[in-house]
């Protein structure tokens, strides 16, 4: 099985097809034909009469009620100042992250977490190291940090092997800190969820590390200082509660 096929199969587990009430049959039929061998995750009306949102994970397109015309791009509510398409993408990302097993993550948790962020990381990434250097600030701010493995060089790389060793360590948190501090980590092998993390990264749209996903599905590509991240994480948590 190819890695692309694996990604497709994994993403199919994270989401389920939902068709909202009031969607014309012609729109449902056309939506089902857009991507061969894959059904849309959702088909629903938009605030625009006769326009329907179709989602495939974080990919969003729009079909008109005649089933013959498709619109690709962001739908903006000018009065509310809201990007409705990005809201749909956030829901898709949240579904992908929520579908992952927390037991397969390396988690740094404060005593009483009030928020969390999920971070796609690579121990050989300079900005991942810089973010990890501020882990104590994030924990002090009540933010739980959940690491997912994302070796940028792929599954046959030294960075993948290092991540596996971290995940398989008797103390993954210390091993993560050691690896990102330039200290050696004892080589280990075991069953990990890193391949699933890479599949999830494809669904979320990760293009580099670190990529941070907040609780509401908002993504932050790259390093952001802890002092700025904490209020962003708290706001994302408030938005879904």
Secondary structure, DSSP 8 states (H G I E B T S, - for coil): --HHHHHHHHHHHH---EE-TT--HHHHHHHHHSSTT---SEEEE-SSTTEEEEEETTEEEEEETTSS-EE-S--EETTTTEEHHHHHHHHHHHHHHHTS-GGGSEEE--TT-SEEEEEEE-TT-HHHHHHHTTHHHHHHTTEEEEEEE--TT-TTSHHHHHHHHHHHSTTHHHHHHHHHTT----------SHHHHHHHHHHHT--SS-EEEETTS-EEES---HHHHHHHHHHHHHHH-
